[in-house]
Amino acid sequence: MTNPPRKRPDTISNLGRAPARQAPKSPPPKIDPPAERPLRRWLHGALFENLGLKFLSMVLAITVFLLVNTDRDREISARIGVSYTMPDDKVLVSERLEEVRVTIKGPYQRMRRFDEREIERINIDLRHSPSGDVTIRPDMISLPAGLRVTSISPKTVHVQFDRRVEKIVELSPQLAGRPLHGYYVSEVKAAPTTIKVRGAEGTLAALSSVRTREVSVEGRAESFVADTEIVTPDGVEPVGGSQVNVHVAIDEELVTRKLPGLVVGIGGEGVDPAKWKVSPAQVEVTLTGALLAVEKAKAALVPLVKLSANDTKSREVPVSIEGLPPGVGVRISPERVQITPVKPSGVAPTPSP
């Protein structure tokens, strides 16, 4: 049997057994990095190259998506006014329909720009229509292109006619306010005093007069003429225009005022009022005239009896009024009073003859 070869012994040095020397190893060969794969390069270019163009494309795509998906048909409700074309020989006496509610349908973008205030009124032509119900059709409503009417409420309007006639009625002028203190409206009349009106036969049958708009007399103290307008009931119109004149006459207010309990004074040159007694000592004064003059006289007038220095005996004398302005009438009650001289104590007065 062949023995296996013996392992080469380690080299022995002065310091003991040491491992045998081995041949130096050569450095590993330099390996070049592998080439980039095609998928990685494509992803890098798709994500990071031309970012501005890619962002713009994304915005455009989103915009188109929103436009396509939001421009669907929408519905809204709107109110549209109603007008009428009337026949010349008839009057509409039924209640008028002023507006209708409609439902309008159309693309969202057009509905956004829709404004019901820009829609013309629905005109109902009644020139050849008899009394009864009139249908409001969608084709009577003018809408922008692309919009359509899907419902109308109410769909009909009831009309009732009466014969149109003319009639002459009185004109009643109307005033507002109050004249200046001390003045009053003595007369008011319209020119002309009557006018011709036109309307439904049934309405005019019960109409005897129409009024004017109010003419202000606030703070006035003189007569004047004012222009104003005629006010007629619904369904009635004036023939030949609505302008009229109103003549207003303003005068001073005349009053009568009683002033009771006025003390009678004594006057005269050289006369001492303390030496005379008046009986009755008070009188009632009645003033008549313009209000302002009477009010002025009330504050200034004085009942007075006039004596002279030679008077020494008791007697009746007339009462006069001092401070009375012109234009004011006066009445005194009583008109005459008794005057008696006042003697010192213990001396009897001289009797009157």
Secondary structure as UniProt FT lines:
FT   STRAND          12..13
FT   TURN            14..15
FT   STRAND          16..17
FT   HELIX           38..48
FT   HELIX           51..70
FT   STRAND          73..85
FT   TURN            88..89
FT   STRAND          90..92
FT   STRAND          99..107
FT   HELIX           108..112
FT   HELIX           116..118
FT   STRAND          122..125
FT   TURN            127..128
FT   STRAND          132..135
FT   HELIX           138..140
FT   TURN            145..146
FT   STRAND          148..153
FT   STRAND          156..159
FT   STRAND          161..176
FT   TURN            181..182
FT   STRAND          183..191
FT   STRAND          194..200
FT   HELIX           201..205
FT   STRAND          209..216
FT   TURN            218..219
FT   STRAND          224..231
FT   TURN            234..235
FT   STRAND          236..238
FT   TURN            239..240
FT   STRAND          243..252
FT   STRAND          254..263
FT   STRAND          265..267
FT   TURN            269..270
FT   HELIX           273..275
FT   STRAND          276..279
FT   STRAND          282..290
FT   HELIX           291..300
FT   STRAND          302..306
FT   TURN            309..310
FT   STRAND          315..318
FT   STRAND          320..322
FT   TURN            326..327
FT   STRAND          329..333
FT   STRAND          336..341
FT   TURN            345..346
//
